[in-house]
């Protein structure tokens, strides 16, 4: 078994099959925001589905996707009219007041595990935002304990572009340290020599902690929602969807 964490092109190509556009409520929320901004940075863009969709929908401005997984960007670069950057916010170009909108979709924000890593990322985002720009992202509500159902929700089968059946089995480790949850996804196919493994750890922060980190970076919460239909945030809301702006 090989641990790839989406550096392998085969797994990256499977991502959109396991998470198709029409089953993702987040893209319906984010796409209008992207279409209304002349310059957009998608941090943790993955295969670039959101930005590719925006270009296909007629976006004529600057679209830039940033992701540390080479396999993901290999898929994204099939669309050459979007700017694709390999790396993370710590290694990215020093963008200064360049983007009207910065987004982190697919719960990418939750991969920022340590306080200093999170502070550094938010500082870079605040610097990249143009005057009046917005930073929009979502995290799962820790009170809902969604990870308890991931083993069923994220296990399943798809058929890849070659016609091979690929099965994913998700296993969640019991939360051990504070607000961190780790899950492994094992992918296997009769067409492969051996299974591939993706292992990820996510951080679950509540709304007050999120607001505190944003404030340290000079960002203020402008709006907050609990679901993709823009419902209010409650203790039972599945998401903490945050729209932030830089302090004036």
Backbone as JSON, one array per atom type, in Angstrom:
{
  "sequence": "XXXXXXXXXXXXXXXXXXXXXXXXXXXXXXXXXXXXXXXXXXXXXXXXXXXXXXXXXXXXXXXXXXXXXXXXXXXXXXXXXXXXXXXXXXXXXXXXXXXXXXXXXXXXXXXXXXXXXXXXXXXXXXXXXXXXXXXXXXXXXXXXXXXXXXXXXXXXXXXXXXXXXXXXXXXXXXXXXXXXXXXXXXXXXXXXXXXXXXXXXXXXXXXXXXXXXXXXXXXXXXXXXXXXXXXXXXXXXXXXXXXXXXXX",
  "N": [[0.84, -1.2, 0.0], [0.51, 2.24, -0.82], [1.11, 5.49, 0.41], [-0.27, 8.36, -0.71], [-1.76, 10.76, -0.68], [-3.1, 12.35, -2.61], [-1.03, 13.2, -4.25], [-0.6, 11.52, -6.26], [-1.52, 11.1, -9.58], [-3.59, 9.4, -10.33], [-5.31, 9.21, -8.09], [-5.99, 11.9, -7.79], [-7.41, 12.34, -10.14], [-9.63, 10.87, -9.56], [-10.94, 12.31, -7.66], [-12.97, 14.18, -8.36], [-14.86, 12.42, -9.25], [-15.66, 11.02, -7.0], [-16.57, 13.18, -5.58], [-18.72, 14.72, -7.04], [-19.71, 17.63, -8.96], [-22.52, 18.18, -9.05], [-23.4, 17.14, -6.68], [-22.38, 18.65, -4.71], [-23.04, 21.04, -2.44], [-21.63, 23.31, -1.87], [-20.47, 24.53, -4.16], [-22.59, 25.73, -5.47], [-23.02, 27.84, -3.79], [-20.55, 29.22, -3.8], [-19.94, 29.8, -6.51], [-21.52, 32.02, -7.62], [-20.32, 34.11, -6.13], [-17.69, 34.04, -7.07], [-18.14, 34.67, -9.76], [-18.91, 37.29, -9.55], [-16.67, 38.71, -8.91], [-13.73, 40.37, -10.03], [-11.17, 39.42, -9.79], [-9.84, 36.48, -8.52], [-8.69, 34.32, -5.99], [-8.25, 31.0, -5.35], [-7.65, 29.12, -2.71], [-6.12, 26.11, -1.97], [-7.19, 24.72, -4.15], [-7.52, 22.23, -5.3], [-8.55, 20.04, -7.82], [-9.3, 22.15, -9.3], [-11.96, 22.58, -9.96], [-13.94, 24.5, -9.31], [-12.94, 26.98, -10.31], [-12.54, 26.3, -12.97], [-15.18, 25.81, -13.65], [-16.17, 28.4, -13.35], [-14.85, 29.77, -15.4], [-15.9, 28.44, -17.59], [-18.47, 29.32, -17.32], [-18.28, 31.87, -18.17], [-16.63, 33.76, -16.92], [-14.4, 36.45, -17.15], [-12.24, 37.59, -15.95], [-9.35, 37.6, -13.75], [-8.36, 34.47, -12.68], [-7.08, 32.43, -10.23], [-5.59, 29.53, -9.02], [-4.42, 27.81, -6.17], [-2.53, 25.17, -4.9], [-1.05, 22.53, -2.95], [-0.72, 19.96, -3.9], [0.68, 18.13, -6.4], [-0.48, 16.26, -8.12], [-3.19, 16.98, -8.11], [-3.09, 19.52, -9.34], [-2.16, 18.77, -11.79], [-4.41, 17.68, -12.96], [-6.02, 19.98, -12.88], [-4.68, 21.69, -14.65], [-5.48, 20.95, -17.13], [-7.15, 22.8, -18.0], [-6.04, 25.5, -19.47], [-6.45, 28.26, -19.36], [-6.56, 29.36, -16.88], [-4.8, 30.53, -14.05], [-2.52, 28.52, -12.49], [-0.99, 27.57, -9.51], [1.55, 25.87, -7.9], [1.86, 24.95, -4.58], [1.69, 26.28, -1.19], [0.21, 28.75, 1.05], [2.38, 29.64, 2.47], [4.54, 29.36, 0.78], [3.82, 30.6, -1.51], [3.68, 33.12, -4.16], [4.33, 36.57, -3.29], [1.61, 37.92, -3.04], [0.02, 41.04, -3.23], [-2.55, 42.93, -2.32], [-4.09, 42.04, -4.52], [-6.38, 40.55, -5.13], [-9.88, 40.51, -5.42], [-11.47, 38.64, -4.27], [-10.92, 35.96, -2.11], [-11.05, 32.52, -1.7], [-11.62, 29.53, 0.18], [-12.49, 26.4, -0.36], [-14.25, 23.22, -0.01], [-13.65, 22.51, 2.59], [-10.99, 23.09, 2.97], [-9.77, 24.9, 4.64], [-9.64, 23.63, 7.07], [-7.4, 22.09, 7.05], [-5.34, 23.54, 8.01], [-3.47, 23.19, 10.62], [-1.91, 23.89, 12.94], [-1.56, 26.63, 15.33], [0.28, 28.66, 14.58], [0.72, 28.09, 11.89], [-1.86, 28.58, 10.94], [-2.14, 31.31, 11.6], [-0.15, 32.41, 9.94], [-1.14, 31.76, 7.4], [-3.57, 33.2, 7.32], [-2.6, 35.8, 7.56], [-1.25, 36.03, 5.12], [-3.41, 35.84, 3.38], [-4.89, 38.13, 4.1], [-3.1, 40.08, 3.23], [-3.12, 39.58, 0.5], [-5.64, 40.37, -0.28], [-7.54, 42.75, -2.07], [-8.44, 46.22, -1.58], [-11.49, 46.41, 0.08], [-11.99, 43.8, -0.52], [-13.03, 40.31, -0.13], [-12.79, 37.48, 2.03], [-13.76, 34.23, 1.89], [-14.86, 31.27, 3.36], [-15.33, 27.88, 4.61], [-15.95, 25.83, 7.47], [-16.46, 22.7, 9.09], [-19.01, 22.33, 11.52], [-18.02, 21.79, 14.75], [-19.69, 20.95, 16.83], [-21.58, 19.28, 15.76], [-20.34, 16.92, 15.21], [-19.65, 15.54, 12.84], [-17.78, 13.76, 11.83], [-18.3, 11.26, 12.86], [-19.89, 9.87, 11.15], [-18.46, 9.54, 8.84], [-17.25, 7.17, 7.92], [-19.19, 5.72, 6.61], [-20.3, 7.65, 4.88], [-18.21, 8.5, 3.19], [-17.25, 6.24, 1.98], [-17.3, 4.06, -0.83], [-17.97, 3.31, -4.35], [-16.69, 4.04, -7.62], [-16.59, 4.42, -11.21], [-13.78, 4.71, -13.16], [-12.14, 6.73, -15.75], [-11.08, 4.86, -17.43], [-12.78, 2.77, -17.3], [-12.47, 1.12, -15.16], [-13.41, -0.23, -12.0], [-13.28, 1.47, -8.98], [-12.79, 1.31, -5.57], [-13.42, 2.95, -2.51], [-12.56, 2.99, 0.87], [-13.32, 4.43, 3.85], [-11.89, 5.25, 6.94], [-12.07, 6.39, 10.23], [-10.11, 7.76, 12.71], [-10.53, 7.75, 16.22], [-11.14, 10.92, 17.75], [-8.27, 12.29, 19.16], [-6.35, 14.26, 20.09], [-7.25, 17.19, 21.31], [-8.72, 19.33, 19.05], [-8.44, 17.93, 16.68], [-9.01, 15.67, 13.99], [-8.43, 12.62, 12.4], [-8.48, 10.91, 9.31], [-8.43, 8.07, 7.16], [-8.32, 7.11, 3.74], [-8.7, 4.41, 1.78], [-7.95, 3.31, -1.36], [-8.81, 1.06, -3.88], [-8.55, -1.21, -6.66], [-9.42, -3.74, -9.0], [-7.92, -3.41, -11.26], [-5.52, -2.35, -10.49], [-2.15, -2.71, -9.24], [-1.71, -2.56, -6.51], [-3.3, -1.29, -3.51], [-3.98, 2.24, -2.86], [-3.34, 4.83, -0.52], [-4.77, 7.55, 1.18], [-4.24, 9.87, 3.65], [-5.46, 12.08, 6.05], [-5.55, 14.91, 8.24], [-7.74, 16.93, 10.04], [-8.71, 20.09, 11.39], [-10.99, 21.14, 13.84], [-12.61, 23.97, 14.53], [-14.49, 26.21, 16.56], [-16.95, 28.9, 16.14], [-16.22, 31.2, 17.67], [-13.46, 30.87, 18.14], [-12.55, 30.9, 15.5], [-13.24, 33.53, 14.75], [-11.53, 34.91, 16.43], [-8.94, 34.26, 15.47], [-9.15, 35.37, 12.91], [-9.45, 38.09, 13.55], [-6.94, 38.66, 14.65], [-5.46, 38.66, 12.33], [-6.25, 40.93, 11.13], [-8.73, 40.82, 9.98], [-12.26, 40.9, 9.72], [-15.34, 39.4, 10.7], [-17.91, 39.52, 8.44], [-20.25, 38.33, 7.52], [-22.07, 35.37, 8.4], [-22.96, 32.01, 8.0], [-24.96, 29.01, 8.39], [-25.45, 26.96, 6.65], [-25.55, 25.92, 3.16], [-27.64, 27.21, 2.0], [-27.69, 29.66, 3.07], [-28.71, 29.82, 5.63], [-29.18, 30.68, 9.14], [-26.47, 30.44, 11.53], [-26.47, 27.85, 13.82], [-26.35, 25.71, 16.75], [-26.78, 23.22, 15.68], [-26.2, 23.44, 13.04], [-24.67, 22.28, 10.03], [-22.43, 23.49, 8.9], [-19.94, 26.09, 9.3], [-19.97, 28.88, 7.79], [-18.11, 31.46, 6.61], [-17.85, 34.88, 5.87], [-15.47, 37.21, 5.46], [-13.89, 40.42, 5.9], [-11.2, 42.74, 5.38], [-10.05, 44.72, 8.11], [-10.92, 48.14, 8.23]],
  "CA": [[0.0, 0.0, 0.0], [1.3, 3.46, -0.96], [0.47, 6.69, 0.91], [-0.08, 9.35, -1.75], [-2.43, 12.02, -0.31], [-3.44, 13.08, -3.83], [0.09, 13.54, -5.1], [-0.7, 10.57, -7.36], [-2.5, 11.59, -10.55], [-4.76, 8.52, -10.36], [-6.23, 9.61, -7.04], [-6.47, 13.24, -8.09], [-8.42, 12.22, -11.19], [-10.81, 10.27, -8.96], [-11.54, 13.2, -6.66], [-14.23, 14.76, -8.85], [-15.84, 11.34, -9.39], [-16.21, 10.77, -5.67], [-17.21, 14.44, -5.11], [-19.17, 15.4, -8.25], [-20.21, 19.0, -8.86], [-23.96, 18.26, -8.78], [-23.68, 16.68, -5.32], [-21.69, 19.56, -3.81], [-23.8, 22.25, -2.18], [-20.77, 24.48, -1.72], [-20.22, 25.22, -5.41], [-23.74, 26.6, -5.74], [-22.83, 29.03, -2.95], [-19.34, 29.96, -4.15], [-19.83, 30.22, -7.91], [-21.94, 33.42, -7.83], [-19.32, 35.01, -5.56], [-16.57, 34.08, -8.01], [-18.56, 35.35, -10.99], [-19.09, 38.73, -9.3], [-15.38, 39.31, -8.59], [-12.87, 40.45, -11.21], [-9.93, 38.68, -9.54], [-10.18, 35.47, -7.51], [-7.69, 33.34, -5.59], [-8.83, 29.81, -4.73], [-6.59, 28.49, -1.93], [-6.48, 24.7, -1.85], [-8.15, 24.59, -5.25], [-7.69, 20.85, -5.73], [-8.56, 19.84, -9.28], [-9.68, 23.4, -9.95], [-13.31, 22.47, -10.51], [-14.69, 25.75, -9.15], [-12.45, 27.99, -11.24], [-12.84, 25.83, -14.33], [-16.6, 26.06, -13.85], [-16.38, 29.84, -13.52], [-14.4, 30.14, -16.75], [-16.9, 27.91, -18.53], [-19.69, 30.13, -17.18], [-18.06, 33.17, -18.8], [-15.79, 34.69, -16.16], [-13.36, 36.98, -18.03], [-11.19, 38.22, -15.18], [-8.22, 36.79, -13.3], [-8.66, 33.33, -11.84], [-5.83, 31.82, -9.8], [-5.75, 28.42, -8.1], [-3.21, 27.45, -5.42], [-2.68, 23.88, -4.22], [0.25, 21.89, -2.74], [-0.69, 18.61, -4.45], [1.02, 18.16, -7.83], [-1.45, 15.48, -8.87], [-4.41, 17.78, -8.27], [-2.87, 20.57, -10.34], [-2.03, 18.14, -13.11], [-5.78, 17.63, -13.47], [-6.51, 21.35, -13.08], [-4.02, 22.34, -15.79], [-6.15, 20.62, -18.38], [-7.76, 24.07, -18.4], [-4.87, 26.38, -19.44], [-6.77, 29.69, -19.27], [-6.59, 29.72, -15.47], [-3.46, 30.55, -13.47], [-2.38, 27.46, -11.49], [0.26, 27.73, -8.75], [1.84, 24.74, -7.01], [2.4, 25.38, -3.3], [0.72, 26.72, -0.19], [0.31, 30.18, 1.3], [3.71, 29.96, 2.99], [5.52, 29.35, -0.3], [3.24, 31.25, -2.69], [4.19, 34.47, -4.47], [3.9, 37.6, -2.34], [0.49, 38.69, -3.6], [-0.25, 42.24, -2.42], [-3.76, 43.66, -2.73], [-4.32, 41.64, -5.91], [-7.59, 39.75, -5.36], [-11.13, 40.97, -4.84], [-12.07, 37.53, -3.54], [-10.13, 34.77, -1.81], [-11.92, 31.47, -1.18], [-11.12, 28.2, 0.52], [-13.65, 25.53, -0.44], [-13.98, 21.81, 0.28], [-13.11, 22.43, 3.96], [-9.53, 23.2, 2.92], [-9.34, 25.69, 5.79], [-9.43, 22.75, 8.21], [-6.08, 21.45, 6.96], [-4.4, 24.41, 8.72], [-3.59, 22.48, 11.88], [-1.28, 24.57, 14.07], [-1.89, 28.04, 15.47], [1.19, 29.52, 13.81], [0.41, 27.86, 10.47], [-3.11, 29.28, 10.67], [-1.88, 32.75, 11.61], [0.6, 32.76, 8.75], [-2.03, 31.69, 6.23], [-4.51, 34.32, 7.36], [-1.85, 37.02, 7.27], [-1.01, 36.06, 3.68], [-4.69, 36.11, 2.73], [-5.21, 39.53, 4.32], [-2.22, 40.86, 2.37], [-3.5, 39.37, -0.89], [-6.95, 40.96, -0.57], [-7.64, 44.14, -2.5], [-9.3, 47.05, -0.74], [-12.89, 46.03, -0.06], [-12.09, 42.39, -0.89], [-13.62, 39.39, 0.83], [-12.28, 36.13, 2.21], [-14.92, 33.38, 2.17], [-14.45, 29.89, 3.58], [-16.22, 27.15, 5.5], [-15.46, 24.73, 8.29], [-17.55, 21.9, 9.66], [-19.36, 22.69, 12.89], [-17.57, 20.7, 15.62], [-20.76, 20.48, 17.71], [-22.37, 18.26, 15.06], [-19.52, 15.69, 15.24], [-19.92, 14.9, 11.56], [-16.81, 12.7, 11.55], [-18.8, 9.97, 13.33], [-20.54, 9.18, 10.03], [-17.65, 9.57, 7.63], [-16.9, 5.85, 7.41], [-20.21, 5.35, 5.64], [-20.52, 8.71, 3.9], [-17.11, 8.64, 2.24], [-16.89, 4.95, 1.38], [-18.13, 3.78, -1.99], [-17.32, 2.89, -5.59], [-16.91, 4.79, -8.85], [-15.95, 3.86, -12.4], [-12.89, 5.75, -13.65], [-12.22, 7.0, -17.19], [-10.68, 3.66, -18.16], [-13.8, 1.76, -17.11], [-12.14, 0.3, -14.0], [-14.12, 0.05, -10.77], [-12.39, 1.85, -7.89], [-13.5, 1.35, -4.3], [-12.82, 3.72, -1.41], [-12.99, 2.67, 2.23], [-12.93, 5.49, 4.78], [-11.79, 4.88, 8.34], [-11.83, 7.56, 11.04], [-9.51, 7.51, 14.01], [-11.22, 8.52, 17.27], [-10.43, 12.16, 18.09], [-7.34, 12.05, 20.24], [-5.75, 15.46, 20.66], [-7.94, 18.46, 21.15], [-9.71, 19.56, 18.0], [-7.96, 17.29, 15.45], [-9.6, 14.39, 13.6], [-7.68, 12.03, 11.29], [-9.19, 9.88, 8.54], [-7.7, 7.46, 6.06], [-9.12, 6.63, 2.63], [-7.96, 3.38, 1.06], [-8.5, 3.14, -2.7], [-8.36, -0.19, -4.49], [-9.21, -1.57, -7.92], [-8.87, -4.95, -9.63], [-7.0, -3.02, -12.34], [-4.28, -1.83, -9.91], [-1.26, -3.69, -8.61], [-1.84, -2.47, -5.06], [-4.13, -0.17, -3.07], [-3.39, 3.53, -2.55], [-3.85, 5.35, 0.73], [-4.73, 8.98, 1.45], [-4.46, 10.1, 5.08], [-5.56, 13.52, 6.28], [-5.96, 15.37, 9.55], [-8.48, 18.18, 9.95], [-8.91, 20.79, 12.66], [-12.35, 21.62, 14.03], [-12.67, 25.16, 15.37], [-15.8, 26.83, 16.68], [-17.04, 30.26, 15.57], [-15.48, 32.2, 18.45], [-12.03, 30.7, 17.87], [-12.32, 31.37, 14.14], [-13.29, 34.99, 14.75], [-10.33, 35.4, 17.1], [-7.81, 34.17, 14.55], [-9.37, 36.37, 11.85], [-9.2, 39.42, 14.09], [-5.49, 38.82, 14.76], [-4.92, 38.91, 10.99], [-6.81, 42.17, 10.6], [-9.93, 40.49, 9.23], [-13.47, 40.92, 10.54], [-16.47, 38.63, 10.17], [-18.97, 40.36, 7.89], [-21.46, 37.5, 7.47], [-21.82, 33.99, 8.8], [-24.11, 31.16, 7.71], [-24.85, 27.65, 8.91], [-25.64, 25.99, 5.58], [-25.31, 26.49, 1.83], [-28.79, 28.04, 1.65], [-27.52, 30.9, 3.83], [-29.45, 29.78, 6.88], [-28.4, 31.18, 10.27], [-25.63, 29.49, 12.23], [-26.97, 27.36, 15.1], [-25.56, 24.6, 17.28], [-27.0, 22.03, 14.86], [-25.84, 23.71, 11.65], [-23.56, 21.45, 9.6], [-21.27, 24.27, 8.47], [-19.69, 27.47, 9.74], [-19.58, 29.54, 6.55], [-17.69, 32.79, 7.05], [-17.46, 35.93, 4.94], [-14.64, 38.15, 6.22], [-13.28, 41.55, 5.21], [-10.1, 43.33, 6.1], [-10.42, 45.89, 8.89], [-10.64, 49.41, 7.54]],
  "C": [[0.88, 1.25, 0.0], [0.49, 4.65, -0.45], [0.76, 7.83, -0.05], [-0.65, 10.73, -1.4], [-2.59, 12.93, -1.53], [-2.24, 13.65, -4.58], [0.1, 12.65, -6.34], [-1.83, 11.02, -8.29], [-3.75, 10.71, -10.57], [-5.78, 8.92, -9.3], [-6.81, 10.99, -7.31], [-7.58, 13.19, -9.13], [-9.71, 11.62, -10.65], [-11.59, 11.24, -8.08], [-12.9, 13.72, -7.13], [-15.28, 13.69, -9.1], [-16.48, 11.02, -8.04], [-16.93, 12.0, -5.11], [-17.71, 15.22, -6.31], [-19.82, 16.74, -7.98], [-21.67, 19.01, -8.42], [-24.35, 17.73, -7.41], [-23.01, 17.57, -4.28], [-22.5, 20.84, -3.62], [-22.93, 23.49, -2.16], [-20.55, 25.23, -3.02], [-21.38, 26.13, -5.8], [-23.68, 27.89, -4.94], [-21.67, 29.88, -3.47], [-19.34, 30.5, -5.58], [-20.35, 31.63, -8.15], [-20.96, 34.43, -7.25], [-18.14, 35.17, -6.51], [-16.94, 34.89, -9.25], [-18.69, 36.85, -10.79], [-17.78, 39.44, -8.98], [-14.48, 39.29, -9.81], [-11.57, 39.67, -11.04], [-10.17, 37.76, -8.34], [-8.99, 34.56, -7.27], [-8.4, 32.22, -4.85], [-7.7, 29.06, -4.04], [-6.99, 27.05, -1.62], [-7.48, 24.32, -2.92], [-8.39, 23.16, -5.7], [-7.59, 20.71, -7.23], [-9.0, 21.09, -10.03], [-11.1, 23.45, -10.46], [-14.08, 23.78, -10.43], [-14.24, 26.79, -10.17], [-12.67, 27.58, -12.69], [-14.31, 26.06, -14.65], [-16.9, 27.54, -14.07], [-15.97, 30.29, -14.91], [-15.41, 29.65, -17.79], [-18.19, 28.71, -18.49], [-19.49, 31.55, -17.7], [-17.25, 34.17, -18.02], [-14.62, 35.13, -17.03], [-12.19, 37.59, -17.28], [-10.08, 37.25, -14.8], [-8.71, 35.7, -12.35], [-7.36, 32.62, -11.53], [-6.12, 30.74, -8.78], [-4.42, 28.04, -7.48], [-3.44, 26.13, -4.72], [-1.3, 23.22, -4.09], [0.37, 20.51, -3.37], [-0.46, 18.65, -5.96], [0.01, 17.39, -8.66], [-2.74, 16.23, -9.11], [-4.22, 18.82, -9.37], [-2.65, 20.0, -11.72], [-3.4, 18.01, -13.77], [-6.27, 19.04, -13.79], [-5.94, 21.98, -14.34], [-4.54, 21.87, -17.14], [-6.92, 21.84, -18.89], [-6.67, 25.13, -18.34], [-5.19, 27.86, -19.29], [-7.05, 30.15, -17.84], [-5.15, 29.65, -14.96], [-3.39, 29.51, -12.35], [-1.01, 27.55, -10.83], [0.42, 26.55, -7.8], [2.46, 25.27, -5.72], [1.29, 25.69, -2.31], [0.95, 28.21, 0.09], [1.67, 30.59, 1.84], [4.74, 30.09, 1.89], [5.06, 30.11, -1.54], [3.89, 32.6, -2.96], [3.63, 35.49, -3.47], [2.81, 38.47, -2.93], [0.14, 39.85, -2.67], [-1.43, 42.99, -3.02], [-4.18, 43.31, -4.16], [-5.67, 41.0, -6.17], [-8.8, 40.35, -4.66], [-11.77, 39.89, -3.96], [-11.03, 36.44, -3.35], [-11.09, 33.75, -1.2], [-11.1, 30.26, -0.77], [-12.34, 27.3, 0.61], [-13.26, 24.11, -0.02], [-13.37, 21.59, 1.65], [-11.59, 22.46, 3.98], [-8.99, 23.98, 4.11], [-8.98, 24.78, 6.97], [-8.12, 21.98, 8.14], [-4.99, 22.32, 7.58], [-4.44, 24.0, 10.19], [-3.04, 23.23, 13.09], [-1.63, 26.04, 14.13], [-1.01, 28.93, 14.61], [0.97, 29.34, 12.32], [-0.85, 28.62, 10.09], [-2.9, 30.79, 10.64], [-1.13, 33.2, 10.36], [-0.26, 32.75, 7.51], [-2.99, 32.87, 6.19], [-3.83, 35.65, 7.09], [-1.6, 37.15, 5.77], [-2.29, 36.38, 2.91], [-5.07, 37.58, 2.88], [-4.37, 40.43, 3.43], [-2.64, 40.75, 0.91], [-4.8, 40.06, -1.27], [-6.82, 42.41, -1.02], [-8.52, 44.91, -1.52], [-10.77, 46.69, -1.0], [-13.09, 44.57, -0.4], [-12.64, 41.53, 0.24], [-12.87, 38.06, 0.85], [-13.44, 35.26, 2.66], [-14.45, 31.94, 2.29], [-15.47, 29.2, 4.48], [-15.44, 26.11, 6.29], [-16.67, 23.95, 8.79], [-17.77, 22.3, 11.13], [-18.95, 21.55, 13.83], [-18.67, 20.15, 16.52], [-21.58, 19.36, 17.08], [-21.66, 16.92, 15.02], [-19.73, 14.86, 13.97], [-18.99, 13.72, 11.28], [-17.31, 11.31, 11.97], [-19.51, 9.19, 12.22], [-19.72, 9.11, 8.77], [-17.36, 8.18, 7.06], [-17.93, 5.35, 6.4], [-20.34, 6.38, 4.52], [-19.45, 8.73, 2.82], [-16.53, 7.31, 1.77], [-17.83, 4.69, 0.21], [-17.31, 3.38, -3.2], [-17.65, 3.87, -6.71], [-16.26, 4.01, -9.99], [-15.09, 4.96, -13.0], [-12.95, 5.85, -15.17], [-11.8, 5.8, -18.03], [-11.73, 2.56, -18.08], [-13.54, 0.86, -15.91], [-12.97, 0.74, -12.79], [-13.1, 0.34, -9.67], [-13.24, 1.98, -6.62], [-12.7, 2.16, -3.28], [-13.42, 3.26, -0.1], [-12.43, 3.73, 3.16], [-12.94, 4.95, 6.21], [-11.37, 6.11, 9.14], [-11.22, 7.14, 12.37], [-10.25, 8.32, 15.06], [-10.44, 9.79, 17.6], [-9.55, 11.96, 19.32], [-6.86, 13.33, 20.89], [-6.58, 16.69, 20.32], [-8.95, 18.46, 20.02], [-9.31, 18.92, 16.68], [-8.62, 15.92, 15.24], [-8.84, 13.89, 12.37], [-8.5, 10.93, 10.63], [-8.27, 9.34, 7.47], [-8.7, 6.97, 5.02], [-8.25, 5.64, 1.85], [-8.68, 3.11, -0.26], [-7.93, 1.86, -3.31], [-9.16, -0.47, -5.75], [-8.61, -2.87, -8.42], [-7.86, -4.64, -10.72], [-5.66, -2.52, -11.82], [-3.45, -2.95, -9.31], [-1.44, -3.7, -7.1], [-2.73, -1.28, -4.7], [-3.3, 1.09, -2.84], [-4.09, 4.12, -1.35], [-3.71, 6.87, 0.77], [-5.09, 9.18, 2.92], [-4.46, 11.6, 5.34], [-6.02, 13.79, 7.71], [-6.6, 16.74, 9.4], [-8.69, 18.77, 11.35], [-10.32, 21.36, 12.72], [-12.35, 22.77, 15.03], [-14.08, 25.71, 15.41], [-15.78, 28.27, 16.21], [-16.25, 31.3, 16.36], [-13.98, 32.1, 18.19], [-11.69, 31.19, 16.47], [-12.28, 32.9, 14.09], [-12.04, 35.58, 15.41], [-9.12, 35.36, 16.19], [-7.95, 35.19, 13.42], [-9.03, 37.77, 12.34], [-7.7, 39.68, 14.23], [-4.86, 39.18, 13.42], [-5.45, 40.2, 10.38], [-8.04, 41.94, 9.75], [-11.12, 40.44, 10.18], [-14.57, 40.1, 9.88], [-17.56, 39.58, 9.72], [-20.3, 39.63, 7.85], [-21.08, 36.09, 7.9], [-23.11, 33.2, 8.59], [-23.86, 29.75, 8.24], [-25.07, 26.58, 7.88], [-25.52, 26.71, 4.24], [-26.5, 27.27, 1.3], [-28.8, 29.36, 2.41], [-28.42, 30.97, 5.07], [-28.58, 30.26, 8.03], [-27.58, 30.06, 10.92], [-26.25, 29.15, 13.58], [-26.08, 26.22, 15.57], [-25.69, 23.35, 16.43], [-26.68, 22.25, 13.38], [-24.66, 22.83, 11.23], [-22.29, 22.22, 9.3], [-21.15, 25.57, 9.27], [-19.11, 28.18, 8.53], [-19.32, 31.01, 6.86], [-17.33, 33.67, 5.88], [-16.74, 36.99, 5.76], [-14.11, 39.25, 5.31], [-12.13, 42.09, 6.04], [-10.58, 44.54, 6.88], [-10.07, 47.16, 8.12], [-9.58, 50.19, 8.31]]
}
